[in-house]
Amino acid sequence: MAEKRNIFLIGPMGAGKSTIGRQLSQQLNMEFFDSDQEIEKRTGADINWVFDVEGESGFRVREQKIIDELTKKQGIILATGGGSVTFKETRNFLSARGIVIYLETTIDKQLSRTKRDKKRPLLQVTASNRTVLEDLAYKRNPLYENIADITVQTDNQSAKSVAFNIINLLEKI
């Protein structure tokens, strides 16, 4: 890979976007951003608070602005929020400005990876988390698939091995 192309990681919560993004950043010597962390930095509040005060739609507007800004940079790795793909404009920014990698995972793996995580506003509701994740998968998986240049299954691999797999795939395109 002579020139550094942007790499954008998409997928559901618990797929490993942030962890794998940091691994890729180290391996490829590229700057790493996480859209959720950027929102927290700029608002001075955590994601749950933003969700509580502004609702999901307010949060998504903030997220879209951050992703628009970050995807204009060159040679970065960006881990997006699981729901970022729900806005067509955001999908367009990602598709047009870099290589989109869909980190695919199963509902079971999402449940085990997110069960103790209190920073998942959509899992802080009273309904069954499995039902919430199944509903999100039904709505979002086709959107992930639609804009992905590469799809990588993350369930039974370490973040490091997924990152190496991605680097190998990138060298072929």
Secondary structure, DSSP 8 states (H G I E B T S, - for coil): --S---EEEE--TTS-HHHHHHHHHHHHT-EEEEHHHHHHHHHTS-HHHHHHHHHHHHHHHHHHHHHHHHHTSSSEEEE--TTGGGSHHHHHHHHHHSEEEEEE--HHHHHHHHTT-S--GGGSSSS-HHHHHHHHHHHHHHHHHHH-SEEEE-TTS-HHHHHHHHHHHHTT-
